[in-house]
């Protein structure tokens, strides 16, 4: 029920998200305060009524939220693998044309293999803490 609209900046590539001090049912307690994350979006959203912000980035204040103890929503992508990004570049590469402060080049997005493992580990931690509550 909240509004979705174009963001001031596109955010495409590897940029950190920052954990909000609020901790929904401890779903973020095992995660670092600043986490490098993959982004591919040009939109943002208002928080739904009753939701609590979990993550923000420099370009996008609402990067993730919880709603009660049963819902987590994330704007960024901890699930992607290198081959996913290669396909995104192949089929949606026009999104990066024109660049911008928060738009990386394909070479920047694909240069570091360690980011994929680290990011997937963060997703595992988040899902594990979420499922332990259920």
N, CA, C and O atoms as CSV, one atom per row, in Angstrom:
chain,resi,resn,atom,element,x,y,z
A,1,UNK,N,N,0.790,-1.205,0.000
A,1,UNK,CA,C,0.000,0.000,0.000
A,1,UNK,C,C,0.833,1.271,0.000
A,1,UNK,O,O,0.272,2.367,0.009
A,2,UNK,N,N,2.153,1.155,-0.009
A,2,UNK,CA,C,2.988,2.356,-0.015
A,2,UNK,C,C,3.349,2.745,-1.447
A,2,UNK,O,O,3.269,1.931,-2.367
A,3,UNK,N,N,3.740,3.983,-1.611
A,3,UNK,CA,C,4.058,4.530,-2.926
A,3,UNK,C,C,5.435,4.057,-3.413
A,3,UNK,O,O,6.391,4.019,-2.637
A,4,UNK,N,N,5.532,3.696,-4.704
A,4,UNK,CA,C,6.785,3.380,-5.393
A,4,UNK,C,C,6.960,4.433,-6.484
A,4,UNK,O,O,6.007,4.770,-7.186
A,5,UNK,N,N,8.186,4.954,-6.624
A,5,UNK,CA,C,8.410,6.045,-7.571
A,5,UNK,C,C,9.877,6.109,-7.976
A,5,UNK,O,O,10.720,5.497,-7.320
A,6,UNK,N,N,10.202,6.845,-9.053
A,6,UNK,CA,C,11.602,6.965,-9.481
A,6,UNK,C,C,12.463,7.592,-8.383
A,6,UNK,O,O,12.073,8.569,-7.743
A,7,UNK,N,N,13.623,7.013,-8.189
A,7,UNK,CA,C,14.574,7.543,-7.221
A,7,UNK,C,C,15.353,8.698,-7.850
A,7,UNK,O,O,15.411,8.815,-9.075
A,8,UNK,N,N,15.930,9.523,-7.043
A,8,UNK,CA,C,16.759,10.622,-7.550
A,8,UNK,C,C,17.965,10.070,-8.318
A,8,UNK,O,O,18.416,10.674,-9.291
A,9,UNK,N,N,18.481,8.919,-7.875
A,9,UNK,CA,C,19.642,8.294,-8.503
A,9,UNK,C,C,19.329,6.849,-8.853
A,9,UNK,O,O,18.632,6.160,-8.108
A,10,UNK,N,N,19.847,6.391,-9.990
A,10,UNK,CA,C,19.900,4.953,-10.235
A,10,UNK,C,C,20.988,4.411,-9.318
A,10,UNK,O,O,21.963,5.100,-9.020
A,11,UNK,N,N,20.813,3.189,-8.882
A,11,UNK,CA,C,21.831,2.539,-8.057
A,11,UNK,C,C,22.068,1.161,-8.675
A,11,UNK,O,O,21.266,0.241,-8.512
A,12,UNK,N,N,23.190,1.043,-9.389
A,12,UNK,CA,C,23.503,-0.185,-10.106
A,12,UNK,C,C,24.970,-0.517,-9.868
A,12,UNK,O,O,25.865,0.213,-10.294
A,13,UNK,N,N,25.197,-1.622,-9.184
A,13,UNK,CA,C,26.551,-2.046,-8.866
A,13,UNK,C,C,26.686,-2.357,-7.386
A,13,UNK,O,O,25.697,-2.566,-6.682
A,14,UNK,N,N,27.928,-2.382,-6.931
A,14,UNK,CA,C,28.260,-2.729,-5.545
A,14,UNK,C,C,28.392,-1.474,-4.695
A,14,UNK,O,O,29.313,-0.677,-4.875
A,15,UNK,N,N,27.457,-1.312,-3.768
A,15,UNK,CA,C,27.472,-0.177,-2.853
A,15,UNK,C,C,27.018,-0.671,-1.484
A,15,UNK,O,O,26.217,-1.601,-1.396
A,16,UNK,N,N,27.520,-0.060,-0.424
A,16,UNK,CA,C,27.141,-0.542,0.906
A,16,UNK,C,C,25.714,-0.165,1.292
A,16,UNK,O,O,25.187,0.872,0.888
A,17,UNK,N,N,25.112,-1.040,2.085
A,17,UNK,CA,C,23.882,-0.699,2.798
A,17,UNK,C,C,24.258,-0.604,4.268
A,17,UNK,O,O,25.190,-1.261,4.732
A,18,UNK,N,N,23.526,0.214,4.981
A,18,UNK,CA,C,23.805,0.463,6.387
A,18,UNK,C,C,22.624,-0.010,7.216
A,18,UNK,O,O,21.474,0.346,6.959
A,19,UNK,N,N,22.935,-0.818,8.211
A,19,UNK,CA,C,21.906,-1.382,9.070
A,19,UNK,C,C,21.353,-0.309,9.986
A,19,UNK,O,O,22.106,0.423,10.627
A,20,UNK,N,N,20.045,-0.222,10.043
A,20,UNK,CA,C,19.372,0.675,10.952
A,20,UNK,C,C,19.533,0.125,12.359
A,20,UNK,O,O,19.692,-1.083,12.536
A,21,UNK,N,N,19.495,0.979,13.345
A,21,UNK,CA,C,19.632,0.524,14.725
A,21,UNK,C,C,18.472,-0.358,15.155
A,21,UNK,O,O,18.621,-1.188,16.051
A,22,UNK,N,N,17.312,-0.183,14.522
A,22,UNK,CA,C,16.170,-1.044,14.826
A,22,UNK,C,C,16.522,-2.468,14.435
A,22,UNK,O,O,17.120,-2.690,13.382
A,23,UNK,N,N,16.165,-3.419,15.253
A,23,UNK,CA,C,16.470,-4.815,14.940
A,23,UNK,C,C,15.205,-5.639,15.055
A,23,UNK,O,O,14.799,-6.014,16.154
A,24,UNK,N,N,14.582,-5.920,13.924
A,24,UNK,CA,C,13.357,-6.699,13.920
A,24,UNK,C,C,13.635,-8.099,14.430
A,24,UNK,O,O,14.485,-8.805,13.887
A,25,UNK,N,N,12.943,-8.494,15.442
A,25,UNK,CA,C,13.062,-9.839,16.006
A,25,UNK,C,C,14.468,-10.405,15.848
A,25,UNK,O,O,14.661,-11.589,15.573
A,26,UNK,N,N,15.441,-9.520,16.029
A,26,UNK,CA,C,16.865,-9.868,15.939
A,26,UNK,C,C,17.297,-10.368,14.568
A,26,UNK,O,O,18.324,-11.037,14.457
A,27,UNK,N,N,16.536,-10.060,13.522
A,27,UNK,CA,C,16.872,-10.594,12.197
A,27,UNK,C,C,18.171,-10.037,11.647
A,27,UNK,O,O,18.738,-10.622,10.725
A,28,UNK,N,N,18.657,-8.942,12.172
A,28,UNK,CA,C,19.901,-8.376,11.651
A,28,UNK,C,C,21.033,-8.430,12.667
A,28,UNK,O,O,22.102,-7.876,12.411
A,29,UNK,N,N,20.839,-9.067,13.792
A,29,UNK,CA,C,21.846,-9.007,14.859
A,29,UNK,C,C,23.168,-9.662,14.490
A,29,UNK,O,O,24.204,-9.309,15.053
A,30,UNK,N,N,23.156,-10.606,13.560
A,30,UNK,CA,C,24.394,-11.299,13.179
A,30,UNK,C,C,25.102,-10.629,12.009
A,30,UNK,O,O,26.108,-11.138,11.514
A,31,UNK,N,N,24.591,-9.512,11.575
A,31,UNK,CA,C,25.144,-8.854,10.397
A,31,UNK,C,C,25.888,-7.589,10.788
A,31,UNK,O,O,25.583,-6.951,11.795
A,32,UNK,N,N,26.873,-7.242,9.967
A,32,UNK,CA,C,27.666,-6.041,10.207
A,32,UNK,C,C,26.829,-4.780,10.021
A,32,UNK,O,O,25.760,-4.817,9.412
A,33,UNK,N,N,27.318,-3.684,10.542
A,33,UNK,CA,C,26.630,-2.389,10.420
A,33,UNK,C,C,26.629,-1.902,8.971
A,33,UNK,O,O,25.643,-1.324,8.514
A,34,UNK,N,N,27.720,-2.129,8.253
A,34,UNK,CA,C,27.851,-1.726,6.839
A,34,UNK,C,C,28.157,-2.967,6.016
A,34,UNK,O,O,29.117,-3.685,6.294
A,35,UNK,N,N,27.330,-3.218,4.996
A,35,UNK,CA,C,27.473,-4.451,4.218
A,35,UNK,C,C,27.462,-4.123,2.726
A,35,UNK,O,O,26.493,-3.564,2.213
A,36,UNK,N,N,28.542,-4.473,2.041
A,36,UNK,CA,C,28.593,-4.281,0.600
A,36,UNK,C,C,27.532,-5.163,-0.051
A,36,UNK,O,O,27.467,-6.364,0.211
A,37,UNK,N,N,26.711,-4.566,-0.893
A,37,UNK,CA,C,25.570,-5.268,-1.475
A,37,UNK,C,C,25.437,-4.911,-2.951
A,37,UNK,O,O,25.910,-3.864,-3.394
A,38,UNK,N,N,24.790,-5.791,-3.702
A,38,UNK,CA,C,24.583,-5.528,-5.118
A,38,UNK,C,C,23.215,-4.871,-5.329
A,38,UNK,O,O,22.213,-5.276,-4.740
A,39,UNK,N,N,23.207,-3.843,-6.190
A,39,UNK,CA,C,21.985,-3.082,-6.474
A,39,UNK,C,C,21.746,-3.050,-7.977
A,39,UNK,O,O,22.682,-3.035,-8.776
A,40,UNK,N,N,20.480,-3.039,-8.336
A,40,UNK,CA,C,20.104,-2.793,-9.732
A,40,UNK,C,C,18.689,-2.228,-9.709
A,40,UNK,O,O,17.709,-2.941,-9.928
A,41,UNK,N,N,18.610,-0.932,-9.438
A,41,UNK,CA,C,17.280,-0.311,-9.376
A,41,UNK,C,C,17.376,1.185,-9.634
A,41,UNK,O,O,18.406,1.815,-9.397
A,42,UNK,N,N,16.296,1.722,-10.116
A,42,UNK,CA,C,16.171,3.159,-10.332
A,42,UNK,C,C,14.960,3.712,-9.612
A,42,UNK,O,O,14.625,4.889,-9.746
A,43,UNK,N,N,14.308,2.854,-8.850
A,43,UNK,CA,C,13.112,3.267,-8.122
A,43,UNK,C,C,13.376,3.211,-6.620
A,43,UNK,O,O,14.353,2.624,-6.157
A,44,UNK,N,N,12.490,3.830,-5.895
A,44,UNK,CA,C,12.490,3.753,-4.442
A,44,UNK,C,C,11.043,3.655,-3.991
A,44,UNK,O,O,10.133,3.605,-4.819
A,45,UNK,N,N,10.830,3.627,-2.710
A,45,UNK,CA,C,9.484,3.432,-2.182
A,45,UNK,C,C,9.363,4.081,-0.817
A,45,UNK,O,O,10.356,4.305,-0.126
A,46,UNK,N,N,8.135,4.378,-0.444
A,46,UNK,CA,C,7.843,4.798,0.923
A,46,UNK,C,C,7.620,3.542,1.749
A,46,UNK,O,O,7.172,2.521,1.227
A,47,UNK,N,N,7.930,3.616,3.026
A,47,UNK,CA,C,7.685,2.467,3.889
A,47,UNK,C,C,6.187,2.258,4.085
A,47,UNK,O,O,5.449,3.222,4.286
A,48,UNK,N,N,5.738,1.019,4.030
A,48,UNK,CA,C,4.331,0.761,4.332
A,48,UNK,C,C,4.027,1.154,5.783
A,48,UNK,O,O,4.903,1.099,6.646
A,49,UNK,N,N,2.818,1.536,6.029
A,49,UNK,CA,C,2.413,1.893,7.387
A,49,UNK,C,C,2.650,0.696,8.306
A,49,UNK,O,O,2.210,-0.415,8.009
A,50,UNK,N,N,3.333,0.919,9.405
A,50,UNK,CA,C,3.623,-0.132,10.367
A,50,UNK,C,C,4.932,-0.859,10.122
A,50,UNK,O,O,5.311,-1.720,10.916
A,51,UNK,N,N,5.637,-0.534,9.037
A,51,UNK,CA,C,6.917,-1.176,8.737
A,51,UNK,C,C,8.054,-0.441,9.439
A,51,UNK,O,O,7.942,0.744,9.756
A,52,UNK,N,N,9.144,-1.156,9.676
A,52,UNK,CA,C,10.344,-0.578,10.283
A,52,UNK,C,C,11.506,-0.706,9.316
A,52,UNK,O,O,11.778,-1.790,8.799
A,53,UNK,N,N,12.194,0.408,9.072
A,53,UNK,CA,C,13.334,0.417,8.148
A,53,UNK,C,C,14.469,-0.415,8.742
A,53,UNK,O,O,14.835,-0.243,9.904
A,54,UNK,N,N,15.018,-1.316,7.933
A,54,UNK,CA,C,16.165,-2.124,8.337
A,54,UNK,C,C,17.469,-1.612,7.749
A,54,UNK,O,O,18.489,-1.577,8.438
A,55,UNK,N,N,17.444,-1.210,6.465
A,55,UNK,CA,C,18.658,-0.815,5.760
A,55,UNK,C,C,18.436,0.451,4.948
A,55,UNK,O,O,17.332,0.736,4.483
A,56,UNK,N,N,19.529,1.204,4.791
A,56,UNK,CA,C,19.567,2.392,3.938
A,56,UNK,C,C,20.884,2.366,3.177
A,56,UNK,O,O,21.815,1.653,3.552
A,57,UNK,N,N,20.954,3.144,2.112
A,57,UNK,CA,C,22.231,3.366,1.434
A,57,UNK,C,C,22.367,4.863,1.221
A,57,UNK,O,O,21.438,5.629,1.476
A,58,UNK,N,N,23.521,5.262,0.757
A,58,UNK,CA,C,23.750,6.680,0.501
A,58,UNK,C,C,22.756,7.221,-0.532
A,58,UNK,O,O,22.295,8.357,-0.418
A,59,UNK,N,N,22.432,6.410,-1.532
A,59,UNK,CA,C,21.549,6.854,-2.615
A,59,UNK,C,C,20.070,6.615,-2.325
A,59,UNK,O,O,19.213,7.308,-2.875
A,60,UNK,N,N,19.762,5.644,-1.467
A,60,UNK,CA,C,18.375,5.214,-1.288
A,60,UNK,C,C,18.078,4.963,0.184
A,60,UNK,O,O,18.548,3.974,0.747
A,61,UNK,N,N,17.304,5.844,0.817
A,61,UNK,CA,C,17.036,5.696,2.256
A,61,UNK,C,C,16.325,4.390,2.636
A,61,UNK,O,O,16.637,3.792,3.666
A,62,UNK,N,N,15.390,3.956,1.821
A,62,UNK,CA,C,14.651,2.735,2.146
A,62,UNK,C,C,15.182,1.573,1.310
A,62,UNK,O,O,14.762,1.368,0.171
A,63,UNK,N,N,16.108,0.818,1.892
A,63,UNK,CA,C,16.690,-0.331,1.197
A,63,UNK,C,C,16.124,-1.649,1.704
A,63,UNK,O,O,16.291,-2.682,1.056
A,64,UNK,N,N,15.471,-1.627,2.829
A,64,UNK,CA,C,14.885,-2.850,3.363
A,64,UNK,C,C,14.048,-2.528,4.579
A,64,UNK,O,O,14.301,-1.558,5.294
A,65,UNK,N,N,13.042,-3.364,4.800
A,65,UNK,CA,C,12.200,-3.153,5.972
A,65,UNK,C,C,11.650,-4.472,6.483
A,65,UNK,O,O,11.642,-5.489,5.788
A,66,UNK,N,N,11.195,-4.415,7.716
A,66,UNK,CA,C,10.457,-5.549,8.278
A,66,UNK,C,C,9.039,-5.073,8.540
A,66,UNK,O,O,8.781,-3.888,8.750
A,67,UNK,N,N,8.149,-6.015,8.521
A,67,UNK,CA,C,6.745,-5.734,8.814
A,67,UNK,C,C,6.301,-6.815,9.785
A,67,UNK,O,O,6.133,-7.976,9.410
A,68,UNK,N,N,6.114,-6.423,11.031
A,68,UNK,CA,C,5.814,-7.413,12.052
A,68,UNK,C,C,6.983,-8.365,12.206
A,68,UNK,O,O,8.135,-7.982,12.007
A,69,UNK,N,N,6.690,-9.589,12.554
A,69,UNK,CA,C,7.743,-10.581,12.741
A,69,UNK,C,C,7.767,-11.622,11.630
A,69,UNK,O,O,8.486,-12.616,11.730
A,70,UNK,N,N,6.985,-11.406,10.569
A,70,UNK,CA,C,6.884,-12.416,9.525
A,70,UNK,C,C,7.295,-11.957,8.137
A,70,UNK,O,O,7.294,-12.760,7.204
A,71,UNK,N,N,7.647,-10.690,7.975
A,71,UNK,CA,C,7.946,-10.176,6.638
A,71,UNK,C,C,9.242,-9.381,6.660
A,71,UNK,O,O,9.443,-8.514,7.511
A,72,UNK,N,N,10.120,-9.691,5.706
A,72,UNK,CA,C,11.316,-8.888,5.442
A,72,UNK,C,C,11.303,-8.568,3.956
A,72,UNK,O,O,11.075,-9.456,3.135
A,73,UNK,N,N,11.545,-7.312,3.600
A,73,UNK,CA,C,11.621,-6.899,2.200
A,73,UNK,C,C,12.968,-6.210,1.981
A,73,UNK,O,O,13.370,-5.349,2.764
A,74,UNK,N,N,13.654,-6.597,0.914
A,74,UNK,CA,C,14.960,-6.018,0.601
A,74,UNK,C,C,14.948,-5.460,-0.812
A,74,UNK,O,O,14.450,-6.102,-1.737
A,75,UNK,N,N,15.493,-4.270,-0.974
A,75,UNK,CA,C,15.615,-3.637,-2.292
A,75,UNK,C,C,16.884,-4.111,-3.008
A,75,UNK,O,O,16.905,-4.203,-4.235
A,76,UNK,N,N,17.925,-4.406,-2.258
A,76,UNK,CA,C,19.210,-4.828,-2.819
A,76,UNK,C,C,19.201,-6.345,-3.018
A,76,UNK,O,O,18.244,-7.027,-2.651
A,77,UNK,N,N,20.296,-6.862,-3.611
A,77,UNK,CA,C,20.325,-8.264,-4.025
A,77,UNK,C,C,21.497,-9.019,-3.404
A,77,UNK,O,O,22.643,-8.857,-3.825
A,78,UNK,N,N,21.203,-9.838,-2.407
A,78,UNK,CA,C,22.213,-10.723,-1.828
A,78,UNK,C,C,22.170,-12.100,-2.474
A,78,UNK,O,O,23.012,-12.948,-2.179
A,79,UNK,N,N,21.215,-12.327,-3.336
A,79,UNK,CA,C,21.025,-13.658,-3.922
A,79,UNK,C,C,21.772,-13.852,-5.230
A,79,UNK,O,O,21.865,-14.981,-5.712
A,80,UNK,N,N,22.307,-12.792,-5.821
A,80,UNK,CA,C,22.877,-12.913,-7.164
A,80,UNK,C,C,24.232,-13.611,-7.175
A,80,UNK,O,O,24.988,-13.586,-6.204
A,81,UNK,N,N,24.497,-14.223,-8.298
A,81,UNK,CA,C,25.785,-14.833,-8.592
A,81,UNK,C,C,26.381,-14.072,-9.772
A,81,UNK,O,O,25.696,-13.289,-10.430
A,82,UNK,N,N,27.649,-14.309,-10.026
A,82,UNK,CA,C,28.329,-13.634,-11.129
A,82,UNK,C,C,27.559,-13.809,-12.439
A,82,UNK,O,O,27.380,-12.847,-13.185
A,83,UNK,N,N,27.103,-15.030,-12.721
A,83,UNK,CA,C,26.405,-15.275,-13.982
A,83,UNK,C,C,25.087,-14.506,-14.066
A,83,UNK,O,O,24.644,-14.165,-15.163
A,84,UNK,N,N,24.452,-14.228,-12.918
A,84,UNK,CA,C,23.239,-13.412,-12.926
A,84,UNK,C,C,23.547,-11.987,-13.368
A,84,UNK,O,O,22.813,-11.399,-14.163
A,85,UNK,N,N,24.631,-11.445,-12.849
A,85,UNK,CA,C,25.011,-10.080,-13.214
A,85,UNK,C,C,25.405,-10.020,-14.686
A,85,UNK,O,O,25.076,-9.056,-15.376
A,86,UNK,N,N,26.104,-11.034,-15.167
A,86,UNK,CA,C,26.456,-11.080,-16.591
A,86,UNK,C,C,25.198,-11.055,-17.458
A,86,UNK,O,O,25.157,-10.355,-18.470
A,87,UNK,N,N,24.175,-11.812,-17.068
A,87,UNK,CA,C,22.908,-11.810,-17.824
A,87,UNK,C,C,22.208,-10.464,-17.717
A,87,UNK,O,O,21.647,-9.986,-18.702
A,88,UNK,N,N,22.228,-9.842,-16.537
A,88,UNK,CA,C,21.612,-8.530,-16.374
A,88,UNK,C,C,22.292,-7.522,-17.307
A,88,UNK,O,O,21.628,-6.708,-17.949
A,89,UNK,N,N,23.605,-7.591,-17.368
A,89,UNK,CA,C,24.341,-6.695,-18.257
A,89,UNK,C,C,24.015,-6.976,-19.725
A,89,UNK,O,O,23.909,-6.055,-20.534
A,90,UNK,N,N,23.860,-8.248,-20.053
A,90,UNK,CA,C,23.558,-8.632,-21.427
A,90,UNK,C,C,22.172,-8.153,-21.853
A,90,UNK,O,O,22.011,-7.632,-22.957
A,91,UNK,N,N,21.185,-8.323,-21.001
A,91,UNK,CA,C,19.808,-8.041,-21.391
A,91,UNK,C,C,19.268,-6.699,-20.903
A,91,UNK,O,O,18.257,-6.216,-21.415
A,92,UNK,N,N,19.930,-6.094,-19.920
A,92,UNK,CA,C,19.449,-4.805,-19.388
A,92,UNK,C,C,20.564,-3.787,-19.314
A,92,UNK,O,O,20.490,-2.831,-18.543
A,93,UNK,N,N,21.592,-3.986,-20.110
A,93,UNK,CA,C,22.751,-3.111,-20.081
A,93,UNK,C,C,22.447,-1.655,-20.383
A,93,UNK,O,O,23.217,-0.772,-20.006
A,94,UNK,N,N,21.328,-1.390,-21.062
A,94,UNK,CA,C,20.957,-0.003,-21.338
A,94,UNK,C,C,20.704,0.776,-20.050
A,94,UNK,O,O,20.793,2.003,-20.040
A,95,UNK,N,N,20.390,0.072,-18.971
A,95,UNK,CA,C,20.136,0.738,-17.690
A,95,UNK,C,C,21.354,1.521,-17.204
A,95,UNK,O,O,21.207,2.507,-16.481
A,96,UNK,N,N,22.556,1.090,-17.597
A,96,UNK,CA,C,23.758,1.759,-17.102
A,96,UNK,C,C,24.245,2.869,-18.021
A,96,UNK,O,O,25.186,3.588,-17.685
A,97,UNK,N,N,23.610,3.011,-19.177
A,97,UNK,CA,C,24.005,4.092,-20.089
A,97,UNK,C,C,23.802,5.438,-19.408
A,97,UNK,O,O,22.805,5.660,-18.720
A,98,UNK,N,N,24.741,6.307,-19.606
A,98,UNK,CA,C,24.665,7.625,-18.982
A,98,UNK,C,C,25.343,7.661,-17.626
A,98,UNK,O,O,25.590,8.734,-17.076
A,99,UNK,N,N,25.646,6.480,-17.083
A,99,UNK,CA,C,26.368,6.412,-15.813
A,99,UNK,C,C,25.656,7.109,-14.687
A,99,UNK,O,O,24.426,7.124,-14.624
A,100,UNK,N,N,26.418,7.674,-13.816
A,100,UNK,CA,C,25.895,8.358,-12.645
A,100,UNK,C,C,26.747,8.044,-11.433
A,100,UNK,O,O,27.571,7.130,-11.462
A,101,UNK,N,N,26.549,8.794,-10.381
A,101,UNK,CA,C,27.335,8.642,-9.165
A,101,UNK,C,C,27.244,7.231,-8.589
A,101,UNK,O,O,28.206,6.732,-8.006
A,102,UNK,N,N,26.093,6.593,-8.751
A,102,UNK,CA,C,25.859,5.265,-8.175
A,102,UNK,C,C,25.622,4.213,-9.261
A,102,UNK,O,O,24.833,3.286,-9.077
A,103,UNK,N,N,26.307,4.366,-10.380
A,103,UNK,CA,C,26.218,3.385,-11.462
A,103,UNK,C,C,27.643,2.976,-11.830
A,103,UNK,O,O,28.447,3.797,-12.270
A,104,UNK,N,N,27.934,1.699,-11.641
A,104,UNK,CA,C,29.261,1.189,-11.962
A,104,UNK,C,C,29.320,0.669,-13.393
A,104,UNK,O,O,28.297,0.395,-14.020
A,105,UNK,N,N,30.524,0.543,-13.878
A,105,UNK,CA,C,30.757,-0.053,-15.191
A,105,UNK,C,C,30.666,-1.578,-15.056
A,105,UNK,O,O,30.782,-2.107,-13.951
A,106,UNK,N,N,30.461,-2.283,-16.165
A,106,UNK,CA,C,30.472,-3.748,-16.099
A,106,UNK,C,C,31.765,-4.298,-15.484
A,106,UNK,O,O,31.716,-5.245,-14.699
A,107,UNK,N,N,32.898,-3.726,-15.826
A,107,UNK,CA,C,34.177,-4.198,-15.274
A,107,UNK,C,C,34.206,-4.054,-13.756
A,107,UNK,O,O,34.688,-4.947,-13.059
A,108,UNK,N,N,33.695,-2.936,-13.238
A,108,UNK,CA,C,33.659,-2.745,-11.787
A,108,UNK,C,C,32.736,-3.762,-11.107
A,108,UNK,O,O,33.037,-4.252,-10.019
A,109,UNK,N,N,31.617,-4.071,-11.755
A,109,UNK,CA,C,30.660,-5.010,-11.168
A,109,UNK,C,C,31.201,-6.430,-11.111
A,109,UNK,O,O,30.821,-7.203,-10.233
A,110,UNK,N,N,32.082,-6.778,-12.037
A,110,UNK,CA,C,32.528,-8.169,-12.160
A,110,UNK,C,C,33.962,-8.413,-11.702
A,110,UNK,O,O,34.448,-9.539,-11.812
A,111,UNK,N,N,34.652,-7.401,-11.195
A,111,UNK,CA,C,36.091,-7.538,-10.954
A,111,UNK,C,C,36.464,-8.355,-9.726
A,111,UNK,O,O,37.555,-8.925,-9.700
A,112,UNK,N,N,35.611,-8.443,-8.703
A,112,UNK,CA,C,36.000,-9.063,-7.434
A,112,UNK,C,C,35.111,-10.266,-7.123
A,112,UNK,O,O,33.926,-10.113,-6.826
A,113,UNK,N,N,35.688,-11.451,-7.194
A,113,UNK,CA,C,34.923,-12.684,-6.948
A,113,UNK,C,C,34.520,-12.852,-5.482
A,113,UNK,O,O,33.524,-13.514,-5.191
A,114,UNK,N,N,35.278,-12.264,-4.558
A,114,UNK,CA,C,34.999,-12.484,-3.134
A,114,UNK,C,C,33.675,-11.855,-2.692
A,114,UNK,O,O,33.075,-12.298,-1.713
A,115,UNK,N,N,33.227,-10.841,-3.397
A,115,UNK,CA,C,31.986,-10.181,-2.970
A,115,UNK,C,C,30.793,-11.122,-3.044
A,115,UNK,O,O,29.868,-11.002,-2.241
A,116,UNK,N,N,30.793,-12.040,-3.975
A,116,UNK,CA,C,29.659,-12.960,-4.117
A,116,UNK,C,C,29.547,-13.881,-2.901
A,116,UNK,O,O,28.459,-14.068,-2.355
A,117,UNK,N,N,30.660,-14.444,-2.489
A,117,UNK,CA,C,30.647,-15.331,-1.322
A,117,UNK,C,C,30.234,-14.561,-0.071
A,117,UNK,O,O,29.401,-15.032,0.703
A,118,UNK,N,N,30.810,-13.385,0.126
A,118,UNK,CA,C,30.482,-12.585,1.309
A,118,UNK,C,C,29.004,-12.216,1.334
A,118,UNK,O,O,28.358,-12.295,2.378
A,119,UNK,N,N,28.483,-11.821,0.210
A,119,UNK,CA,C,27.090,-11.411,0.120
A,119,UNK,C,C,26.164,-12.597,0.376
A,119,UNK,O,O,25.185,-12.470,1.113
A,120,UNK,N,N,26.462,-13.737,-0.219
A,120,UNK,CA,C,25.633,-14.924,-0.009
A,120,UNK,C,C,25.684,-15.381,1.442
A,120,UNK,O,O,24.687,-15.882,1.963
A,121,UNK,N,N,26.833,-15.216,2.108
A,121,UNK,CA,C,26.944,-15.526,3.535
A,121,UNK,C,C,26.019,-14.627,4.347
A,121,UNK,O,O,25.381,-15.085,5.294
A,122,UNK,N,N,25.944,-13.357,3.982
A,122,UNK,CA,C,25.030,-12.442,4.680
A,122,UNK,C,C,23.581,-12.861,4.499
A,122,UNK,O,O,22.788,-12.792,5.439
A,123,UNK,N,N,23.237,-13.292,3.306
A,123,UNK,CA,C,21.875,-13.767,3.069
A,123,UNK,C,C,21.582,-14.998,3.923
A,123,UNK,O,O,20.508,-15.104,4.515
A,124,UNK,N,N,22.529,-15.920,3.986
A,124,UNK,CA,C,22.351,-17.113,4.824
A,124,UNK,C,C,22.129,-16.727,6.286
A,124,UNK,O,O,21.250,-17.282,6.947
A,125,UNK,N,N,22.919,-15.780,6.794
A,125,UNK,CA,C,22.770,-15.340,8.183
A,125,UNK,C,C,21.393,-14.722,8.415
A,125,UNK,O,O,20.745,-14.998,9.425
A,126,UNK,N,N,20.951,-13.890,7.481
A,126,UNK,CA,C,19.660,-13.246,7.622
A,126,UNK,C,C,18.527,-14.286,7.616
A,126,UNK,O,O,17.644,-14.252,8.473
A,127,UNK,N,N,18.560,-15.190,6.660
A,127,UNK,CA,C,17.514,-16.207,6.568
A,127,UNK,C,C,17.539,-17.145,7.769
A,127,UNK,O,O,16.490,-17.556,8.266
A,128,UNK,N,N,18.729,-17.479,8.227
A,128,UNK,CA,C,18.847,-18.355,9.400
A,128,UNK,C,C,18.229,-17.685,10.637
A,128,UNK,O,O,17.470,-18.317,11.373
A,129,UNK,N,N,18.554,-16.419,10.860
A,129,UNK,CA,C,18.005,-15.734,12.036
A,129,UNK,C,C,16.496,-15.560,11.907
A,129,UNK,O,O,15.781,-15.590,12.908
A,130,UNK,N,N,16.015,-15.380,10.696
A,130,UNK,CA,C,14.584,-15.229,10.460
A,130,UNK,C,C,13.853,-16.552,10.730
A,130,UNK,O,O,12.817,-16.570,11.396
A,131,UNK,N,N,14.390,-17.633,10.217
A,131,UNK,CA,C,13.713,-18.928,10.387
A,131,UNK,C,C,13.818,-19.446,11.800
A,131,UNK,O,O,12.964,-20.229,12.215
A,132,UNK,N,N,14.816,-19.050,12.559
A,132,UNK,CA,C,14.921,-19.480,13.951
A,132,UNK,C,C,13.785,-18.907,14.783
A,132,UNK,O,O,13.374,-19.509,15.775
A,133,UNK,N,N,13.279,-17.752,14.385
A,133,UNK,CA,C,12.211,-17.105,15.122
A,133,UNK,C,C,10.880,-17.818,14.912
A,133,UNK,O,O,10.033,-17.821,15.805
A,134,UNK,N,N,10.689,-18.421,13.744
A,134,UNK,CA,C,9.398,-19.018,13.390
A,134,UNK,C,C,9.115,-20.249,14.180
A,134,UNK,O,O,8.068,-20.871,14.001
